[in-house]
Amino acid sequence: MASYRESVVVRIDCDPPALLWSGIGNLLMPADDVIPADAIALGGGELVSVPDFQQLIGGTAERLDFTVSGVSDETVRFAIDDAATVRGARVDIGTIRFDNDWQLASVTWEQVFEARSLSVSRPQSDSSGNLTRSITLTIVQGSTTRSRAKIAFFTDSDQRRRSSDDAIFSHVGGITLGTSRRFGPK
């Protein structure tokens, strides 16, 4: 029977860079194309939400939320202090594979995103009265800040609304299916 020993790793290129993995405790990560020098990845506790991501196709922008629950007070303090430097930072997401002895075998960096926001939830108590907090990192791929223009029609009235003295579409009303108009001087 096959066993899959994988974990998720996230590197946020803010100041200072943040390196988290979805396991418990610290993990020594070797230097590679994304991590410039050997670094310690902090255990993210319980990753509540690791969304599936897709390849960017046809200009469709993607927005995802990573949520880490049960974070310590120190982690919450870091998140609040560093939230301003996170916006716009490069976010690399990868998969860590472990061997049969749970030793790091390989790291595959799968996707690059851009961080948009880092937010901390209000403390919530569980059934035993313990307070827990969650940190959510919103990441995007593609341009999610632009808005699409309204549908435009090539009619005289639409063009006159944009520019009252532009008569370039004044003859559009006379063009119907099966007709053509020669452009240029008559």
For each residue, the residues with C-beta under 8 A, 3 or more apart:
1:
2:
3: 100
4:
5: 97 98 99 100 102
6: 95 96 97 98
7: 21 22 23 95 96 98
8: 21 22 47 50 93 94 95 96
9: 19 20 21 22 29 41 93 94 95 96 107
10: 18 19 20 21 44 66 91 92 93 94 137
11: 17 18 19 20 34 35 91 92 94
12: 17 18 19 20 86 89 90 91 115 137
13: 17 89 90 91 92
14: 17 18 82 85 86 89 115
15: 82 85
16:
17: 11 12 13 14 39
18: 10 11 12 14 42 82 86
19: 9 10 11 12 29 35 39 40 41 42
20: 9 10 11 12 41 42 43 44 68
21: 7 8 9 10 27 29 41 42 43 44 96
22: 7 8 9 43 44 47 50
23: 7 27 43 44
24: 43 45
25: 43
26: 40 41 42 43
27: 21 23 40 41 43 96 104
28: 38 39 40 41 104
29: 9 19 21 35 38 39 40 41 104 107
30: 35 38 104 107
31: 35 36 37 38 39
32: 35 107 109
33: 109
34: 11 92 94 109
35: 11 19 29 30 31 32 38 39
36: 31
37: 31
38: 28 29 30 31 35
39: 17 19 28 29 31 35
40: 19 26 27 28 29
41: 9 19 20 21 26 27 28 29
42: 18 19 20 21 26
43: 20 21 22 23 24 25 26 27
44: 10 20 21 22 23 47 68
45: 24 68 69 70 71
46: 68 69 70
47: 8 22 44 50 66 67 68 69
48: 67 68 69 134
49: 65 66 67
50: 8 22 47 66
51: 64 65 66
52:
53: 62 64 93 111 113 141
54: 57 62
55:
56: 59 60 61 62 141 142
57: 54 60
58:
59: 56 142
60: 56 57 142
61: 56 140 141 142 143 144
62: 53 54 56 140 141 142
63: 116 138 139 140 144
64: 51 53 113 138 139 140
65: 49 51 136 137 138 139
66: 10 47 49 50 51 136 137 139
67: 47 48 49 134 135 136
68: 20 44 45 46 47 48 71 134 135 136
69: 45 46 47 48 132 133 134
70: 45 46 132 133 134
71: 45 68 75 76 79 132 133 134 135
72: 75 76
73: 76 77
74: 77 78
75: 71 72 78 79 135
76: 71 72 73 79 80 120 133 135
77: 73 74 80 81
78: 74 75 81 82
79: 71 75 76 82 83 118 120 135
80: 76 77 83 120
81: 77 78
82: 14 15 18 78 79 85 86 118
83: 79 80 86 87 117 118 119
84: 87
85: 14 15 82 89
86: 12 14 18 82 83 89 115 117 118 137
87: 83 84 115 116 117 118
88: 114 115
89: 12 13 14 85 86 114 115
90: 12 13 112 113 114 115
91: 10 11 12 13 112 113 114 115 137 139
92: 10 11 13 34 109 111 112 113
93: 8 9 10 53 109 110 111 112 113
94: 8 9 10 11 34 107 108 109 110
95: 6 7 8 9 107 108 110
96: 6 7 8 9 21 27 104 106 107
97: 5 6 104 105 106 107 108
98: 5 6 7 101 102 103 104 105
99: 5 102 103 105
100: 3 5
101: 98
102: 5 98 99
103: 98 99
104: 27 28 29 30 96 97 98 107
105: 97 98 99
106: 96 97
107: 9 29 30 32 94 95 96 97 104
108: 94 95 97
109: 32 33 34 92 93 94 112
110: 93 94 95
111: 53 92 93 141
112: 90 91 92 93 109 141
113: 53 64 90 91 92 93 139 140 141
114: 88 89 90 91 139 140 141
115: 12 14 86 87 88 89 90 91 118 137 138 139
116: 63 87 138 139 140 144
117: 83 86 87 137 138
118: 79 82 83 86 87 115 135 136 137 138
119: 83 135 136 138
120: 76 79 80 133 134 135 136
121: 124 133 134 135 136
122: 133
123: 131 132 133
124: 121 131 132 133
125: 129 130 131 132
126: 129 130 132
127:
128:
129: 125 126
130: 125 126
131: 123 124 125
132: 69 70 71 123 124 125 126
133: 69 70 71 76 120 121 122 123 124
134: 48 67 68 69 70 71 120 121
135: 67 68 71 75 76 79 118 119 120 121
136: 65 66 67 68 118 119 120 121
137: 10 12 65 66 86 91 115 117 118
138: 63 64 65 115 116 117 118 119
139: 63 64 65 66 91 113 114 115 116
140: 61 62 63 64 113 114 116 144
141: 53 56 61 62 111 112 113 114
142: 56 59 60 61 62
143: 61 146
144: 61 63 116 140
145:
146: 143
147:
148:
149: 152
150:
151:
152: 149 158
153: 158
154: 158 159 169 172
155: 158 159 169 172 173
156: 159 160 167 169 170 172 173
157: 160 161
158: 152 153 154 155 161 162 169
159: 154 155 156 162 163 166 167 168 169
160: 156 157 163 164 166
161: 157 158
162: 158 159 166
163: 159 160 166
164: 160
165:
166: 159 160 162 163 169
167: 156 159 170
168: 159
169: 154 155 156 158 159 166 172
170: 156 167
171: 174 175 181
172: 154 155 156 169 175
173: 155 156
174: 171 179 181
175: 171 172 179 180 181
176: 179
177:
178:
179: 174 175 176
180: 175
181: 171 174 175
182: 186
183:
184:
185:
186: 182
